Amino acid sequence: MDFSKAKSEEDFNKAHAKAFINEIQHLLSPEEAKLISLTDVKQMIKSNSETYIGMKVIPIDKIVGSEGRYNDFDNRFFPKSTHLKNRWQHVDEAALKDITLPPIKVYEIAGVYFVRDGNHRVSVAKMRGTEFIDAEVVSLQSEIKLKRADSLKEIKKQIINYEKRVFYSETGFGDITDYWCLDFTSAGRYDVIYNHILTHKYYMNLDKTTEVSMEEAIKSWFYNVYFPLASIIREKYILRDFPGRTLGDLYVWTVRYWDDLKKKFGDDIPMDAAVIDFKKHYKIPLAKRFLNRVKCIILRRAITENPKLNLG
């Protein structure tokens, strides 16, 4: 076996081991170790149009995901499966011999890149510490600019923060209500709230001779719809049964649940009854939450006490 083959096999084994360790370290939060899927990001950003940019030299660290091979590599582009070994090693051998490979193909969206073709080349480049790579770029339209992220969770947080800034800026919601903590853990929720306000405004206008202003509609929706329901959610301690979720999340979910109940059983179902019934159906059992917490503590202690498990 010549040097390049031996070295490429060693490189793959190291990369594969790092993927395994990364998976173990995220055993209780496996989504954080997954390579980001372009489809998931497109669904949140809702990008449809695309523009062909052509050849560019792009930073490797701005490549955060893949269009189709996101199950084969982890979030740092380390190979997760041994079936990738032969192709990965061929690419690594080419790098060792200074053989120029064709440019990769990527989608650019919101300032970060997703691989269309060339996942193995990106994986090898990241393993070798390469900073830049030649790429053929197609850009997907987006108003938001994302910072580099290691997980879909991080990207989601950036998108939600952007949506909040836009919602508060365009509606004046905070100035009108003096309420600045309408927060969500899922993208697209501010559009839901905006539609709720528009619907509320429509019903307000039914018995009016003059058009109700948007400011009046926002204020009325907040004090007559959102605030009463949010108060019940607080009074019934619903949030503690949904750890990691926000009052805004619970508002959206319970409104949907309440609407479903009214369609099935009529419009006479009280708001507080809908909230209590929602809690019974969807709360996370205390025992399960406690067990998950114990598993997390045990895993962290095992990683801390065994240096061999902490290679990342």
Steps between C-alpha positions, in 0.01 A plus 500: 500500500650838397517801731195683361273198538618433854466866593152531344381195692636650821330832418165331437519301823569818694213685331262208552600475867433872548153457351434213742617701802295798388193276482564363851545850640161596355322180596224692680482770235571310174362777279790724601752254353323465166615671183254773410257422219447766234132401479445579870655845463308577180174413675573755773630774272250423221745567218370422151694692235863421419783670311800336338814668633770285341848415620622641832755424768298458819599459867477142620363608838198660327396156368252387764284233337403290203215466255487122500777334705422645842449152647847379394702766683477666840467874558878543457498297176674201659391170333250305712510169311775268377324464163641846422857376550610417144381823341618709795847346481524559123431870558750512787766327289450759226553775759814330628636482143399861419264381227247770409142377525195657329328784689222405736145619433314692768187697575548831679214611721505786749881516487576132573555206266346155448669233290324380186792288378835440668417401858805272523728779376361734765540232767864442408567873479354559848698208641820640351433854622463651154364855514366555144365289216395558138126480453230547238237707677124534461350764729154464655320826571476603865472827693663362813876455545603205713816459703685172490315234701575143612141381527151558367408621849749787472375597155140483620584735787654753260195484271256543790695800630490653152125439471444662840695811400300530177164444674566754775644752256227479235200485736620717788375220725732577791424872506126440474476229769817564701552124477842402369515131590275339239743217429487166319714190453380431145543707185196649326305571818506879462315458170241295692460780754473761226220298337325471838509877532368550145216256569421684824503828309255358244248409771547838670407671172176307455299735723696817428420781257864607483802279445676382816869592493773241526614654827149461647483140374836412654406652834158330502646161400767522769266594786191303395648187342866441581519635854196308639622171353859561612372575850317167517813318376698662782233439766477131408882465501491358148851619411670275756356198317665612175865569590687711249182647351375856524172664589464591132539133402229396743271777377524380137457135594203552732323727252527230236383237747212719613394555137505121441285444809246760386477337157425166664282604794371850427599855587395485866828348628658741752856615448625367835346157434684483167829589670457231766404239243801593287727448800355153567556390142846640428700557818832319544473268804711605797658152527616514139651846545677386817636188327632705207673734744663209686623351171649834404687531832635143477616548142677828574674345799613201292648729234673716763650204686619319186729723288492245216133583446571871462693534176295771339 
